[in-house]
Amino acid sequence: MKNKALLAVLAAAVLGGAVPVLIKMVVHSVPPMSLVFLRFLFGFLIFIPFILGKKFERKHLKKALLITMLSVANIIFFVFGIRETTPTISQTMYAGTPVIVALFSYYFLKERFSPKKIVGILIGLIGVLFIVLIPSLNRLDFKGVTLFGNLLVLAGVICYSSYFVFSKPMMKHYTPMQMTFLFVTVTLFLSTFGLSTEATTYGAWWQALTLGNVLALIYLGTIGTSFVYFLFQYATNYGTPVISSLSMYLAPVSTYIWAYVLLGEKLTPEILGGVALVFAGAWLVSSA
């Protein structure tokens, strides 16, 4: 079963790696909450045929919804925080997810870690920092970065890490598809409250959408949201929260590849060296 969880993590990292790149391509054309609404609207529509007829156990539904709010909070914190920081800084923060998940799993789920797994987590974290931070320090002047923006993204990281841990016990009562559907539905519902405000603030922004913007939004909602989050839940169900969070190590590698293809960003020797560390760390954790 853990092999299936690892495959799910790999698939989620490859497909989810496109999400930051596509958001970067549309974020200047679509307001934040409208982007969240459209992204999760497409995701909701995809889920309807698969969720019809599925029964949700009412006894634990309230608790499941509360846990889902952690993941919703991550989306909202990130979409506003990224406007006042850089993708590089935000990616670096999310690279710490496995470490936070490991600490939460230790205290709340009583999960124990061998020295091999601890070393793997640290090596993977070093690899991601090597990829994301070192090549960028030479060319970033950090204009437009605020403490408030960084704190918002950090709050999202903590919420996301908490969701990994606390959603694990709920798998006894709900399937990965049901948990993902709850997340998509709640996020879609809450994002509607920001639409009227943004319509007033940004005007008729939808009139300037290009075909590329629309295709990016469709990918973000279908594959980048529904399918990727389902894979996360699947990996958490059949593996452990720490195995699921390994996608935070692999996703930056995937993101750089997507950025190279779609945005023409170059892969440097430093990044390739970081890739080797990332996969070494992921292998140590999974084999442990």
C-alpha positions in Angstrom: 0.0 0.0 0.0 2.9 2.4 0.8 4.2 1.9 -2.8 0.8 3.2 -4.0 1.1 6.1 -1.7 4.6 6.9 -3.0 3.3 6.7 -6.6 0.5 9.1 -5.7 3.0 11.5 -4.2 5.1 11.4 -7.4 2.1 12.0 -9.6 0.9 14.9 -7.4 4.3 16.5 -7.5 4.6 16.3 -11.3 1.1 17.5 -12.0 1.0 20.0 -9.1 4.3 21.5 -10.1 2.5 23.4 -12.9 0.2 25.2 -10.4 2.6 28.0 -9.3 3.7 28.6 -12.9 0.1 28.9 -14.2 -0.9 31.1 -11.3 2.0 33.3 -12.1 0.7 33.5 -15.7 -2.8 34.6 -14.7 -2.5 36.4 -11.3 -2.1 39.8 -13.0 -5.3 39.3 -15.0 -7.6 37.6 -12.4 -8.2 39.1 -8.9 -7.2 36.8 -6.0 -10.6 35.6 -4.7 -12.0 35.4 -8.2 -9.1 33.2 -9.2 -9.8 31.0 -6.2 -13.5 30.9 -7.1 -12.9 29.9 -10.8 -10.2 27.4 -9.9 -12.5 25.6 -7.4 -15.6 26.0 -9.6 -13.9 23.8 -12.3 -12.8 21.4 -9.6 -16.3 21.1 -8.1 -17.8 20.4 -11.5 -15.3 17.7 -12.1 -16.2 16.0 -8.8 -20.0 15.9 -9.2 -20.2 12.7 -11.4 -17.9 10.8 -9.0 -19.5 11.9 -5.7 -23.1 11.5 -6.6 -24.6 8.7 -4.5 -21.8 8.7 -2.0 -23.0 8.8 1.6 -21.2 11.1 4.1 -21.2 9.8 7.7 -23.0 12.6 9.6 -21.5 11.7 13.0 -18.1 12.9 12.0 -19.0 15.5 9.3 -18.6 18.5 11.6 -15.1 17.5 12.6 -14.2 16.8 9.0 -15.4 20.2 7.9 -13.4 21.9 10.7 -10.2 20.0 9.6 -11.0 21.0 6.0 -10.9 24.6 7.0 -7.2 24.3 7.6 -6.6 23.5 3.9 -9.0 26.2 2.9 -7.1 28.7 5.1 -3.9 27.7 3.4 -5.4 28.6 -0.1 -6.6 32.0 1.1 -3.5 32.9 3.1 -1.3 32.0 0.1 -3.3 33.8 -2.6 -3.1 37.0 -0.6 0.4 36.5 0.8 2.0 35.8 -2.6 1.1 39.3 -3.7 3.5 40.8 -1.1 6.3 38.3 -1.4 8.1 36.3 -4.1 7.4 32.8 -5.4 11.0 31.9 -4.4 10.4 32.9 -0.7 7.0 31.1 -0.6 8.4 27.9 -2.1 11.2 28.0 0.5 8.6 28.2 3.3 6.5 25.4 1.9 9.7 23.3 1.7 9.5 23.2 5.5 6.1 21.3 5.4 7.6 17.8 5.9 9.5 19.0 9.0 6.3 20.6 10.5 4.3 17.6 9.6 6.9 15.3 11.2 6.7 17.4 14.4 2.9 17.4 14.5 2.8 13.7 13.7 5.2 13.0 16.6 3.1 14.9 19.1 -0.4 14.3 17.9 -0.3 10.9 16.1 2.5 9.4 18.2 4.5 8.5 15.0 8.1 7.6 15.6 11.0 8.3 13.3 14.2 6.3 12.8 17.5 8.1 12.4 17.4 7.2 8.7 14.1 9.0 8.2 15.3 12.1 10.1 18.4 12.3 8.0 16.3 11.9 4.8 14.0 14.8 5.9 17.0 17.0 6.5 18.7 16.1 3.3 15.5 16.8 1.3 15.1 20.1 3.0 18.7 21.1 2.2 18.1 20.1 -1.4 15.0 22.2 -1.8 16.7 25.2 -0.2 19.6 24.7 -2.6 17.3 24.7 -5.5 15.1 27.6 -4.5 17.2 29.9 -2.5 20.9 29.9 -3.7 20.3 30.5 -7.4 17.9 33.3 -6.7 19.9 35.3 -4.2 22.1 36.5 -7.0 19.3 38.1 -9.0 16.6 39.1 -6.5 16.5 42.5 -4.9 13.5 41.6 -2.8 11.5 44.6 -3.8 7.8 44.3 -3.0 8.5 41.8 -0.2 6.8 42.7 3.1 6.9 41.0 6.5 3.1 40.9 6.4 3.2 38.9 3.1 5.7 36.5 4.5 3.7 35.9 7.6 0.6 35.2 5.6 2.4 32.5 3.6 3.9 31.1 6.8 0.4 30.9 8.2 -0.7 29.0 5.1 2.3 26.6 5.5 1.3 25.9 9.2 -2.4 25.3 8.2 -1.4 23.0 5.3 0.9 21.0 7.6 -1.8 20.7 10.2 -4.3 19.5 7.6 -1.9 16.7 6.5 -1.8 15.4 10.1 -5.4 15.9 11.3 -7.0 14.5 8.1 -5.3 11.2 8.6 -7.6 9.9 11.4 -10.7 11.0 9.3 -9.7 8.4 6.7 -11.4 5.9 8.9 -14.7 7.5 8.2 -14.4 9.1 4.7 -12.6 8.1 1.5 -9.9 10.3 0.0 -12.4 11.4 -2.7 -14.9 12.5 0.0 -12.3 14.5 1.9 -11.2 16.2 -1.3 -14.7 17.0 -2.3 -15.4 18.6 1.1 -12.3 20.7 0.7 -13.2 21.8 -2.9 -16.9 22.6 -1.9 -16.0 24.6 1.2 -13.4 26.6 -0.6 -15.7 27.3 -3.5 -18.5 28.4 -1.1 -16.3 30.7 1.0 -14.6 32.3 -2.1 -18.0 33.6 -3.3 -18.0 36.2 -0.6 -15.2 38.0 -2.2 -16.6 38.2 -5.8 -18.8 41.2 -5.4 -16.0 43.2 -3.7 -13.5 42.4 -6.5 -16.1 43.2 -9.2 -16.3 46.7 -7.7 -12.6 47.1 -7.1 -11.2 45.6 -10.4 -14.1 46.4 -12.7 -15.0 44.0 -15.6 -11.6 42.2 -15.5 -13.1 39.1 -17.2 -13.3 41.0 -20.5 -9.6 41.0 -20.8 -9.1 37.2 -20.3 -7.2 35.5 -23.1 -7.6 31.9 -24.3 -4.4 31.1 -22.4 -5.8 32.5 -19.2 -9.0 30.3 -19.6 -7.0 27.2 -20.3 -4.7 27.8 -17.3 -7.8 28.2 -15.1 -9.3 25.0 -16.4 -6.0 23.1 -15.6 -5.8 24.7 -12.2 -9.3 23.7 -11.3 -9.4 20.2 -12.8 -5.9 18.6 -12.6 -4.1 21.2 -10.4 -6.8 21.2 -7.7 -9.2 18.2 -7.7 -6.9 15.5 -9.0 -3.8 16.7 -7.2 -5.5 17.1 -3.8 -7.2 13.7 -4.3 -3.7 12.2 -4.8 -2.6 13.9 -1.5 -5.5 12.4 0.3 -4.9 9.0 -1.3 -1.2 9.1 -0.2 -2.2 10.1 3.4 -4.7 7.2 3.5 -2.4 4.5 2.3 0.8 5.9 3.7 1.6 8.4 6.4 1.3 12.2 6.6 5.0 12.5 6.3 5.1 10.4 3.1 2.3 12.7 1.7 4.2 15.8 2.6 7.2 14.5 0.6 5.5 16.2 -2.4 6.8 19.4 -1.0 10.3 18.2 -1.8 9.5 16.9 -5.3 7.1 19.7 -6.3 9.8 22.4 -6.6 11.7 20.2 -9.0 8.6 19.7 -11.1 7.9 23.5 -10.9 11.3 24.4 -12.3 10.7 22.0 -15.2 7.3 23.5 -15.9 8.8 27.0 -15.7 11.5 26.0 -18.1 8.9 24.7 -20.6 6.3 27.5 -20.2 8.3 30.5 -19.2 11.8 29.7 -20.6 13.5 29.7 -17.2 16.9 28.0 -17.2 18.0 25.0 -15.2 21.4 25.8 -13.6 24.0 23.4 -12.3 23.0 24.5 -8.7 19.4 23.4 -9.4 20.5 20.1 -10.8 22.6 19.5 -7.7 19.6 20.3 -5.6 17.5 17.8 -7.5 20.0 15.0 -6.6 19.7 16.0 -2.9 15.9 16.1 -3.1 15.5 12.6 -4.5 18.1 11.3 -2.1 16.2 12.7 0.8 12.9 11.4 -0.5 14.3 7.9 -1.1 15.8 7.8 2.5 12.4 8.8 4.1 10.4 6.4 2.0 12.7 3.4 2.4 12.8 4.0 6.1 
